[in-house]
Amino acid sequence: MLNYSYMDVHIPRGTSREAARQILTEHAEYGDWELDRLRLYPDGSRRVRLRRKIIRVTRTL
């Protein structure tokens, strides 16, 4: 069974689409995060939930 670690990112209103893309791209490239959920609120702010796999190491000896 896969376990995930989650991180919530709040992007305030007034942030351009290009700037939001840049923030999420950096998290994906350098932190191995992937998009789980994105919520766009009526005031223009965004709440993004990112996830990444938790890799558990098992003993082999």
N, C-alpha and C positions, 0 to 999 in steps of 0.2 A: 504494500500500500504506500502511496506517495504522500509525503508530508510537505506542507508548504509554509513558508514564512511570509507574512504580509506586511506591507508598509503603506500608510495612507499619506497622500500628498495633496495639499490644498493649494490651488492656483487661484489667486485673487482676480476679481473682475478688472478689466482694463489691460490684462496681459494679452498680448497678441497671440494669434494662433501659431505663428512661427516661433515665438519665444516658448510657448507651452510645448511645442514639438521638440524644441532643443532640450528642454529640461527632461522630458521623458526619454529622449534618445540617449542622453548622458547616463541616466539610470540604467537603461537597458544595456548599453555597451560596457560600462565600467563596473556595474554591480550585478550583472546577470539577472536583472528584473524583467518581468514580462507583464503586460497589461492584463489585469483581471476584470476591472470594472471602471467605467468612467461615468460620472454623473454631472450634467450641465444644469446649473440652477438658473431660474428666471432672471436673476440679477447679473448674470454673466460669469459668475465664479464657477470653478470646476473642482470636483473632488475626485481624485484618482486613487484607485487601489491597485497596487502592484504586488506581484507574488514571485517567489523563486523557490525552487525545490531545495529541501533540506536533505543532504546526502549523509546517510548514516554509514559509518564504517563498521564492518563486522570483522571479527577476528577470524583468521584463516588457520591458525595453528592450534 
